[in-house]
Amino acid sequence: MAKAIFITATGTDIGKTYVSGLIAKHMKDKGLNIGYYKAALSGSLDITDSDAWYVKQQADLLDSYDEMVSYTYKHAYSPHLAAQIEGNPPDMEIIKNAYKNIDNRHNYMIVEGSGGIICPIRYDNNQKIFLEDIIKELNIPSLIIADAGLGTINSTVLTIEYMRSKNLKVNGVILNRFEMANEMHDDNKKMIEEMTGVKIIGVVIDGILKLDEKNIETLFE
């Protein structure tokens, strides 16, 4: 069984996929056997325009797209709504089996969520699945991607507190679009750590992931 991390964010378009690609490439370049999985992906008219394809290309991952993603929807909506419109709603057993299949081939796994942490994946009379349910079923810790700018204290602290209320383990936060010598970004970093006790394990500056190597080892535990 691989060591795994679930990557979520404080909202949509914060940079989950971008940072997932940076982490996967970083680990692949270190010679580590890293894989990627996403249960449900929406807003993709073609697989080459998808989150999973981006990470696959960034890190030169060998698994096929169909192995990396269980459900793909064309509508750029929350997966539960896209599934209601297009059909083929996510099923938890299929997600668990698909993850197990790809997990068995790797020493490390990145599992990327959809949108922020409170994202319905399926919501109908037969099943109601949220991201938190997938995290619990896979029994893996989480990493939160947050923007470095204005408003991030509120959104990051709320995300952490919600996850704690659901008994989800948070292993750290990465701040995207971080600027050196920006006093607000520095203060945001300090305040998030002090208010939550969760460590900012890295930042992304001008597209470059700045990550303490010691944090990589503990990130997946």
C-alpha positions as CSV (number, residue, x, y, z in Angstrom):
1,M,0.0,0.0,0.0
2,A,1.4,3.4,-1.0
3,K,1.8,6.3,1.3
4,A,-0.8,8.8,0.2
5,I,-1.9,12.4,0.6
6,F,-5.3,13.9,-0.3
7,I,-4.9,17.4,-1.9
8,T,-7.8,19.8,-1.3
9,A,-8.1,23.6,-1.4
10,T,-9.8,26.5,0.1
11,G,-11.9,26.9,-3.0
12,T,-12.0,26.4,-6.8
13,D,-9.2,27.7,-9.0
14,I,-6.8,28.1,-6.0
15,G,-4.2,25.9,-7.7
16,K,-4.8,22.3,-6.5
17,T,-3.9,20.8,-9.9
18,Y,-1.0,23.1,-10.4
19,V,0.5,22.3,-7.1
20,S,-0.3,18.6,-7.5
21,G,1.8,18.7,-10.6
22,L,4.6,20.4,-8.9
23,I,4.7,17.9,-6.0
24,A,4.4,14.9,-8.4
25,K,7.3,16.2,-10.6
26,H,9.4,17.0,-7.5
27,M,9.0,13.5,-6.3
28,K,9.5,11.9,-9.7
29,D,12.7,13.9,-10.2
30,K,13.9,12.5,-6.8
31,G,13.5,9.0,-8.2
32,L,10.4,8.2,-6.1
33,N,7.6,6.1,-7.5
34,I,4.6,8.5,-7.4
35,G,1.1,8.0,-8.7
36,Y,-2.0,10.2,-9.1
37,Y,-5.7,9.6,-8.7
38,K,-8.9,11.8,-9.0
39,A,-12.3,10.3,-8.3
40,A,-14.4,12.8,-10.3
41,L,-13.4,15.5,-12.8
42,S,-15.8,18.0,-14.3
43,G,-15.5,20.7,-17.0
44,S,-13.4,18.6,-19.4
45,L,-14.4,18.4,-23.0
46,D,-11.3,16.4,-23.8
47,I,-8.9,14.4,-21.6
48,T,-6.0,16.4,-22.8
49,D,-7.7,19.5,-21.3
50,S,-8.2,17.9,-17.9
51,D,-6.5,18.2,-14.5
52,A,-5.3,14.6,-14.5
53,W,-3.7,15.0,-17.9
54,Y,-1.9,18.1,-16.8
55,V,-0.4,16.3,-13.8
56,K,0.4,13.3,-15.9
57,Q,2.3,15.4,-18.4
58,Q,4.1,17.5,-15.7
59,A,5.4,14.5,-13.9
60,D,5.7,12.1,-16.8
61,L,3.4,9.6,-15.1
62,L,2.9,6.3,-16.9
63,D,-0.6,5.3,-15.7
64,S,-3.3,5.7,-18.3
65,Y,-5.9,8.5,-17.9
66,D,-8.7,5.9,-17.3
67,E,-6.7,4.5,-14.4
68,M,-6.1,8.0,-12.9
69,V,-9.7,9.2,-13.1
70,S,-12.9,7.2,-12.5
71,Y,-15.5,9.8,-13.6
72,T,-15.2,12.6,-16.2
73,Y,-17.9,15.1,-16.9
74,K,-18.1,17.8,-19.6
75,H,-20.1,20.3,-17.7
76,A,-18.0,22.7,-15.6
77,Y,-20.2,22.2,-12.5
78,S,-19.8,20.5,-9.2
79,P,-19.5,16.7,-10.0
80,H,-22.9,16.0,-8.3
81,L,-24.7,18.4,-10.7
82,A,-22.7,17.4,-13.7
83,A,-23.6,13.7,-13.0
84,Q,-27.3,14.6,-12.6
85,I,-27.2,16.2,-16.1
86,E,-25.0,13.7,-17.9
87,G,-25.7,10.5,-16.0
88,N,-23.1,8.0,-14.8
89,P,-23.0,9.2,-11.1
90,P,-20.0,8.3,-9.0
91,D,-20.2,5.1,-7.0
92,M,-18.1,4.7,-3.8
93,E,-17.2,1.0,-4.5
94,I,-16.0,1.8,-8.0
95,I,-13.9,4.7,-6.5
96,K,-12.4,2.5,-3.8
97,N,-11.5,-0.3,-6.3
98,A,-10.1,2.1,-8.8
99,Y,-7.9,3.7,-6.2
100,K,-6.7,0.3,-4.9
101,N,-5.8,-0.8,-8.4
102,I,-3.5,2.2,-9.0
103,D,-2.3,2.4,-5.4
104,N,-0.8,-1.1,-5.6
105,R,1.7,0.1,-8.3
106,H,3.2,3.0,-6.4
107,N,5.1,3.8,-3.2
108,Y,3.5,7.3,-3.0
109,M,0.1,8.6,-4.2
110,I,-1.4,12.0,-4.7
111,V,-5.2,12.0,-4.6
112,E,-6.7,15.3,-5.8
113,G,-10.1,16.5,-4.7
114,S,-12.7,18.6,-6.7
115,G,-13.1,22.2,-5.7
116,G,-13.0,23.0,-2.0
117,I,-13.4,20.5,0.8
118,I,-17.2,20.8,1.0
119,C,-17.9,19.5,-2.5
120,P,-20.7,17.1,-3.2
121,I,-19.5,14.3,-5.6
122,R,-22.9,12.6,-5.8
123,Y,-26.2,13.7,-4.4
124,D,-29.3,11.7,-5.3
125,N,-31.8,9.4,-3.7
126,N,-29.4,6.4,-3.9
127,Q,-26.2,7.8,-2.6
128,K,-24.8,11.0,-1.2
129,I,-21.0,11.3,-1.5
130,F,-18.9,14.3,-0.4
131,L,-15.1,14.6,-0.6
132,E,-14.8,14.0,3.1
133,D,-16.4,10.5,2.6
134,I,-13.8,9.6,0.0
135,I,-11.0,10.8,2.3
136,K,-12.4,8.6,5.1
137,E,-12.9,5.6,2.9
138,L,-9.3,5.8,1.6
139,N,-8.1,6.6,5.1
140,I,-5.4,9.1,4.1
141,P,-4.3,12.5,5.5
142,S,-4.8,15.8,3.7
143,L,-2.9,18.8,2.4
144,I,-4.6,22.1,1.8
145,I,-3.7,24.5,-1.0
146,A,-4.5,28.1,-0.3
147,D,-3.9,31.4,-1.9
148,A,-1.3,33.6,-0.3
149,G,-3.3,36.8,-0.7
150,L,-6.0,38.8,1.0
151,G,-8.8,36.7,2.6
152,T,-6.7,33.5,3.0
153,I,-6.7,33.7,6.8
154,N,-10.5,33.3,6.8
155,S,-10.8,30.7,4.1
156,T,-7.9,28.6,5.3
157,V,-8.8,28.6,9.0
158,L,-12.5,27.7,8.1
159,T,-11.3,24.9,5.9
160,I,-9.0,23.5,8.6
161,E,-11.7,23.8,11.3
162,Y,-14.3,22.1,9.1
163,M,-11.9,19.2,8.4
164,R,-11.2,18.9,12.1
165,S,-14.9,18.7,12.8
166,K,-15.1,15.8,10.5
167,N,-12.1,14.1,12.1
168,L,-9.9,14.5,9.0
169,K,-6.2,14.7,9.5
170,V,-4.5,17.8,8.0
171,N,-0.8,17.4,7.4
172,G,-0.1,20.9,6.3
173,V,-0.8,23.9,4.0
174,I,0.9,25.2,0.9
175,L,0.4,28.8,-0.1
176,N,0.2,29.4,-3.8
177,R,1.1,32.7,-5.5
178,F,3.4,33.7,-2.6
179,E,5.5,36.8,-3.0
180,M,8.8,37.4,-1.2
181,A,9.0,40.6,0.7
182,N,5.2,40.9,0.8
183,E,4.3,41.8,4.4
184,M,0.7,40.7,4.0
185,H,1.7,37.3,2.6
186,D,4.3,36.8,5.4
187,D,1.6,37.8,8.0
188,N,-1.0,35.5,6.5
189,K,1.5,32.6,6.8
190,K,2.2,33.4,10.4
191,M,-1.4,33.9,11.4
192,I,-2.6,30.7,9.8
193,E,0.0,28.7,11.7
194,E,-0.6,30.5,15.0
195,M,-4.4,30.3,14.7
196,T,-4.6,26.6,13.7
197,G,-1.4,25.0,14.8
198,V,-1.1,23.6,11.2
199,K,2.3,24.2,9.6
200,I,2.7,26.0,6.2
201,I,5.0,23.3,4.7
202,G,5.8,25.2,1.5
203,V,5.0,28.1,-0.8
204,V,4.8,28.5,-4.6
205,I,6.8,31.6,-5.8
206,D,6.7,32.5,-9.5
207,G,5.7,28.9,-10.3
208,I,8.4,27.3,-8.3
209,L,7.6,25.1,-5.3
210,K,9.7,26.0,-2.3
211,L,9.4,23.0,0.0
212,D,11.5,21.9,2.9
213,E,12.8,18.4,2.0
214,K,12.1,17.2,5.6
215,N,8.4,18.1,5.0
216,I,8.1,15.8,1.9
217,E,8.8,12.8,4.1
218,T,6.2,13.7,6.7
219,L,3.6,14.9,4.2
220,F,2.4,11.4,3.3
221,E,2.3,10.0,6.9
